[in-house]
Amino acid sequence: MAYLFTSESVSEGHPDKVADQISDALLDNFLAFDPDSKVACETLVTTGQVVLAGEVKSKTYLDVQHIARDVINKIGYTKGAYQFSGDSCGVISLIHEQSQDINQGVDRETKEEQGAGDQGMMFGYASKETSNYMPLALDISHKILIELAKLRREGKEIPYLRPDSKSQVTIEYSDDNIPQRIVAIVVSTQHDDFDANDDTMLAKIKSDIISILMPRVIAQLPDYVQKLFNDKITYHINPTGKFVIGGPHGDTGLTGRKIIVDTYGGKGAHGGGAFSGKDPSKVDRSAAYASRHIAKNLVAAGIANEVLVQVSYAIGVVEPTSIFVDTYGSSKLGLTDGEIAEKVGQIFDMRPAAIEDRLKLRNPIYQETAAYGHMGKEPKIVKKVFNSPYSGNIEKEVELFTWEKLDYVDAVKAAFNI
C-alpha cells in the first residue's frame, strides 16, 4: 500500500532562523579574527529586541550589536511596520567567557588529541532520491522558500511579500519507496495588508503563489521530479487567513529550534543537538557534518541506495564511542551493516581535530548554513570580508559546505574493492 511522507522548511525571515543567522554571524566573525575561538552563542529575538547570550573564549573583541543589526537588515527586516528592524531594535549582549571546566576537557597539548566538546550522538543521512542525495520532500520545500525570497527581493511580480514564511511538501510513495506524485503543498507567507477585503487579499496571494512562484520552482527541478506535479495537488496557501503580523514581532525566535529543517526533514534520525552558534569543537555540529559526508560518499560510491550514519562521543574523549551504519536493507555488497561500519571507521578519522582539518571547519563558513538547510548545498569557494572597529578589516577566501564534497568516493571504492 502506498504511503505519504512530509517535510517542511522555513524562510530566512522566520524568527528561529533570524536567531540562527545572528548566532552564526557572530561565530564567523570570531573565527575570522581568531580561528581558535571557542564559541557557543545563543540568540533570542522578539518584538523590537535581540538578546545575545552564551560563552566565548577568544583573543578578539567584536561589536556584536553591529553584527546582529547587519544580519537583520540583510534578511529584510528594515521597515517600522514590521515592528522589528535592524536599525531600531534593541540589542542586549549577555555573552561571557567559556567555563574553564568545559575548556579543560577539550584543549590538549597537541591538537590531534583534542577531546570532544560534549557527549551525545550525531547522525548523517544520504539517499539516491535526488541528485544532491537529500530527501525529496525537504529539497522541494527549501527550493520553494528560496524562490519566494528571490521574488520578495525583486519586488516586482509579488510586491507585497514580507520576510517570514514556511513551506511543506507531502509526497506519495510506492511500497518500494519510489515517489509517485506530489499530494499537497503548504505555503504560509507574511505579507503587507494591501487590501481592505481579507477574502480578496487572500485570493490574490493564493493565485500568485500557485501561478507565479510554483512555475519558477518547478522549472528548476529535473524532469523526473517535474512529472510528480499534477493538477490534483492540494494547495494550502496561508490556510489560517491573513499573515500580516509575523517575524519576531509575531513569534519569539530562538537559536536551535529548527533542527529537522536544518538536516533531513524527518528522514533518517537526529541526535537532538542544534548547530548554529557553535564552533567546530562542539561535535553536535562537526560530527553531524562529518556523518553527512560519510553517508553521501557511501551512497555515491555505490555501497547502498540509502545510508544512515550514527557517531557518538564522550565529552573530553578523543575517539568516538561508537560508529553505526544502517543501509535500510539497500546494501549492494553482501556485507552486514556492522561490517560496513567497521570499514567506515578505518576510512574516516572521526577524532574531533581530524574532522576539523578534513572539512576545514576552523574557517568563517557558517552564516551560509543558517537558512534553508545545512545539508545538500553545493560546495564552493568564496571571498568574505569582515569588519571590526577593534581589529580592522580582514578578507578571507573560504570553502563552503565541504561536507557535501564527493572527495572520498575513490577511497571508499578501494576499501570495499568496488
C-alpha positions in Angstrom: 0.0 0.0 0.0 1.3 3.5 -0.9 2.3 5.8 1.9 2.7 9.6 2.4 5.8 11.4 3.7 6.0 15.1 4.5 8.9 17.6 5.2 8.8 21.3 5.9 11.1 24.3 5.6 11.2 27.8 7.0 12.5 31.0 5.4 15.4 33.1 6.4 12.9 35.6 7.9 11.3 33.0 10.2 12.1 34.1 13.8 14.1 31.0 14.7 16.1 31.3 11.6 16.8 35.0 12.3 18.2 33.9 15.6 20.3 31.1 13.9 21.8 33.5 11.4 22.7 36.1 14.1 24.4 33.3 16.1 26.4 32.0 13.1 27.3 35.6 12.0 28.8 36.1 15.5 30.7 32.7 15.2 32.0 33.7 11.7 33.4 37.0 13.0 35.1 35.3 16.0 36.7 32.7 13.7 37.7 35.3 11.1 39.8 37.2 13.6 40.8 34.3 15.8 40.4 30.8 14.3 41.0 29.2 17.7 37.9 30.8 19.2 35.6 28.6 21.3 32.1 29.9 20.8 28.6 28.9 21.9 26.3 31.8 21.1 22.5 31.8 21.6 20.2 34.4 20.3 16.6 35.4 21.2 14.6 37.7 19.0 11.2 39.2 19.9 9.3 42.5 19.3 11.9 45.2 19.0 14.6 43.2 20.9 17.5 40.9 20.4 19.2 39.2 23.3 22.6 37.6 22.8 23.9 35.1 25.3 26.5 32.3 25.5 30.1 31.5 26.2 33.1 32.6 24.3 36.9 32.2 24.6 38.6 34.3 22.0 41.5 36.7 21.5 39.3 39.1 19.5 36.6 41.6 20.6 33.6 42.3 18.4 30.9 44.9 18.0 28.2 42.3 18.5 25.4 44.9 18.2 26.5 46.0 14.8 26.8 42.3 13.6 23.3 41.5 14.8 21.8 44.6 13.2 23.5 43.9 9.9 22.1 40.4 9.7 18.6 41.6 10.5 18.7 44.2 7.8 20.1 41.8 5.2 17.3 39.4 5.8 14.8 42.2 5.1 13.5 43.5 8.4 14.0 47.2 7.5 10.6 48.7 8.0 8.9 50.1 11.1 5.7 48.4 10.0 7.3 45.0 10.8 7.7 46.0 14.5 11.2 44.6 14.2 14.0 46.4 12.3 17.8 46.1 12.3 18.1 49.9 12.7 15.7 50.3 15.6 15.7 47.1 17.7 17.4 46.9 21.0 20.4 44.5 21.2 21.4 43.2 24.6 24.6 41.2 25.0 25.0 38.7 27.9 27.9 36.9 26.3 30.6 35.8 28.8 33.7 33.7 29.0 33.6 30.0 28.5 33.8 27.8 31.6 37.3 26.5 32.3 35.7 23.2 33.4 34.5 22.7 29.9 37.6 24.0 28.2 39.9 21.7 30.1 38.1 18.7 28.6 38.6 19.9 25.0 42.0 21.5 24.8 45.1 19.3 24.8 48.9 19.9 24.4 48.7 18.6 20.8 45.7 19.5 18.6 45.4 15.9 17.4 44.4 14.8 20.9 41.6 17.4 21.2 38.7 15.9 23.1 35.1 16.1 22.1 33.3 19.3 23.2 30.3 17.4 24.5 28.8 13.9 24.8 26.0 12.8 22.5 25.2 11.1 19.3 25.1 12.7 15.8 23.6 11.4 12.6 24.3 11.8 8.9 21.9 10.6 6.1 22.1 10.3 2.3 19.8 8.8 -0.4 19.8 8.4 -4.1 16.4 10.0 -4.2 17.8 13.3 -5.5 21.0 14.5 -7.3 22.2 16.1 -4.1 21.5 12.9 -2.1 18.8 14.7 0.0 15.2 13.6 0.8 13.0 14.9 -2.0 10.2 16.5 0.1 12.7 18.6 2.1 14.6 19.6 -1.1 11.4 20.9 -2.7 10.4 22.7 0.5 13.7 24.5 0.6 13.5 25.5 -3.1 10.0 26.9 -2.6 11.2 29.3 0.0 14.5 30.2 -1.7 12.5 31.2 -4.8 9.9 33.1 -2.6 12.7 35.1 -1.1 14.0 36.0 -4.6 10.6 37.2 -5.6 10.4 39.3 -2.4 13.7 40.9 -3.0 12.8 41.5 -6.7 9.7 43.3 -5.5 8.0 43.2 -8.9 5.7 40.2 -9.6 4.7 39.8 -5.9 5.5 43.1 -4.3 3.6 42.6 -1.0 5.8 39.8 0.4 7.3 40.1 3.9 10.3 38.1 5.2 8.6 35.4 7.3 7.4 32.2 5.6 7.0 28.5 5.8 6.5 25.7 3.3 5.6 22.0 3.5 5.5 19.2 0.8 3.8 15.9 1.0 4.8 13.1 -1.4 3.1 9.8 -2.1 5.5 6.8 -2.3 5.0 3.3 -3.6 5.7 0.3 -1.5 9.2 0.1 -2.9 9.9 3.7 -1.8 9.6 5.3 -5.3 8.0 8.8 -5.3 4.7 8.7 -7.2 3.2 12.2 -7.0 3.1 15.4 -5.0 -0.1 15.2 -2.9 -0.1 18.5 -1.0 1.9 21.8 -0.8 1.6 24.3 2.1 2.9 27.8 1.8 2.3 30.4 4.6 3.9 33.8 3.8 3.9 37.0 5.6 2.5 39.9 3.6 1.5 43.6 3.5 -2.1 44.4 4.4 -2.7 45.5 0.8 -6.5 45.1 0.5 -9.3 46.1 2.9 -11.2 43.0 2.0 -9.4 40.0 3.5 -11.1 37.5 1.2 -9.9 39.4 -1.9 -6.4 39.7 -0.5 -6.1 36.0 0.4 -7.4 35.0 -3.1 -4.8 37.2 -4.7 -2.0 35.7 -2.6 -3.1 32.1 -3.4 -3.3 32.9 -7.1 0.2 34.5 -7.1 1.8 31.6 -5.2 0.3 29.0 -7.5 0.7 30.8 -10.8 3.9 32.8 -10.3 6.0 31.1 -7.6 5.4 27.4 -8.3 6.2 27.5 -12.1 9.6 29.1 -11.2 10.2 26.4 -8.6 9.2 23.5 -10.9 11.3 24.9 -13.8 14.4 24.3 -11.6 13.7 20.6 -11.0 14.8 17.7 -13.1 12.3 16.0 -15.4 11.6 13.0 -13.1 10.6 15.4 -10.3 8.6 17.7 -12.6 6.5 14.7 -13.5 5.4 14.3 -9.9 3.5 17.6 -10.1 -0.1 17.2 -11.2 -3.5 19.0 -11.3 -4.7 17.2 -8.2 -2.2 18.8 -5.8 -4.0 20.3 -2.8 -2.6 23.7 -2.1 -2.9 25.3 1.3 -1.9 28.9 1.0 -2.0 30.9 4.2 -4.6 28.5 5.5 -5.2 30.4 8.8 -6.1 33.6 6.9 -4.1 36.8 6.6 -0.5 36.8 7.9 0.5 40.4 8.3 1.9 40.2 11.8 4.9 37.9 11.6 8.6 37.6 12.1 10.0 38.2 15.7 7.0 40.6 16.4 4.6 37.7 15.8 6.6 34.9 17.4 9.7 34.9 19.5 12.7 33.2 17.8 15.4 31.2 19.4 18.7 29.6 18.1 18.5 25.9 17.5 14.7 25.3 17.3 14.7 24.2 13.6 17.0 21.2 13.8 14.9 19.0 11.5 14.6 21.7 8.9 18.4 22.1 9.2 19.1 18.4 8.5 16.9 15.9 6.7 13.2 16.9 7.1 12.4 13.9 9.3 14.2 11.3 7.2 16.9 9.3 8.9 17.4 10.4 12.5 18.6 13.3 14.6 20.7 13.2 17.8 19.0 16.4 19.2 21.9 18.8 19.1 21.5 22.1 17.3 24.2 23.6 15.1 24.1 27.4 14.8 26.4 29.5 17.1 28.7 26.5 17.9 32.3 26.4 16.9 33.5 23.0 15.5 34.9 21.7 18.8 31.3 21.1 19.6 30.7 17.7 18.0 27.0 18.4 17.9 27.9 20.3 14.8 31.2 19.0 13.4 30.4 15.3 13.8 26.9 15.8 12.2 28.7 17.3 9.2 31.2 14.5 9.1 28.5 11.9 9.3 26.7 13.5 6.4 30.0 13.5 4.5 30.4 9.8 5.2 26.8 8.9 4.2 26.9 10.9 1.0 30.2 9.3 -0.2 29.0 5.8 0.7 25.9 6.2 -1.4 27.8 7.9 -4.3 30.3 5.1 -4.2 27.5 2.5 -4.7 27.6 0.9 -1.3 23.9 1.3 -0.8 20.9 3.4 -2.1 20.3 4.8 1.3 22.6 5.2 4.3 22.2 6.5 7.9 25.4 7.0 9.9 25.5 7.5 13.7 28.6 8.5 15.7 28.7 9.1 19.4 31.2 10.8 21.8 32.0 11.3 25.5 33.0 14.8 26.5 36.7 15.3 26.6 37.4 11.9 25.0 39.3 11.8 21.7 38.0 8.7 19.9 34.2 8.3 19.2 32.5 5.8 21.5 30.7 4.2 18.5 30.1 4.3 14.8 26.9 2.8 13.4 25.6 2.3 9.8 22.1 1.5 8.6 21.6 0.8 4.9 17.9 0.1 5.3 18.4 -3.2 3.6 19.7 -1.5 0.4 23.4 -2.6 0.7 24.7 -3.9 -2.7 27.8 -5.6 -1.4 26.5 -8.6 0.6 28.1 -7.1 3.7 26.2 -6.6 7.0 25.8 -3.0 8.2 28.2 -3.8 11.1 30.9 -4.8 8.6 30.3 -1.6 6.6 30.6 0.4 9.8 33.9 -1.2 10.7 35.3 -0.2 7.4 33.9 3.3 7.7 35.9 3.7 11.0 39.0 2.7 9.1 38.5 5.1 6.2 37.3 8.2 8.1 39.2 9.6 11.1 36.4 10.7 13.4 38.6 12.4 16.1 37.3 15.9 16.6 40.6 17.6 15.4 40.7 15.3 12.4 37.2 16.3 11.4 38.0 20.0 11.8 41.0 19.6 9.5 39.4 17.3 6.9 36.3 19.6 6.5 38.2 22.9 7.0 35.8 23.8 9.8 38.0 26.4 11.6 37.0 29.0 9.0 34.2 31.6 8.9 31.8 29.4 6.8 28.8 29.2 9.0 26.3 32.0 8.3 25.6 30.5 4.9 24.4 27.3 6.6 21.9 29.0 8.9 19.0 29.2 6.4 17.5 26.6 4.0 19.4 23.7 5.5 22.9 22.8 6.4 23.0 19.8 4.1 22.5 19.3 0.3 24.1 22.6 -0.8 26.8 23.0 -3.4 30.4 23.3 -2.2 32.0 26.5 -3.4 34.9 28.8 -2.7 34.0 32.4 -1.8 35.7 35.6 -0.5 34.3 37.1 2.6 35.1 40.4 4.2 34.8 41.0 7.9 35.0 44.5 9.6 35.8 45.2 13.2 36.2 48.6 14.9 38.9 47.0 17.1 40.8 44.8 14.6 40.3 46.5 11.3 39.1 44.7 8.1 40.1 41.2 7.0 39.3 39.3 3.8 39.2 35.5 3.8 38.8 33.0 1.0 36.9 30.1 2.4 35.3 26.9 1.1 31.7 26.5 2.0 29.8 23.1 2.6 32.9 21.0 2.5 30.9 18.1 3.9 29.0 17.9 0.7 32.1 17.1 -1.4 32.3 13.6 -3.0 36.0 13.5 -2.4 36.1 10.2 -0.6 34.3 8.1 -3.3 37.6 6.6 -4.6 38.8 5.8 -1.1 35.5 4.1 -0.3 35.6 2.1 -3.5 39.1 1.0 -2.8 38.4 0.0 0.7 35.3 -2.1 -0.4 37.0 -3.5 -3.5 34.4 -2.0 -5.9 
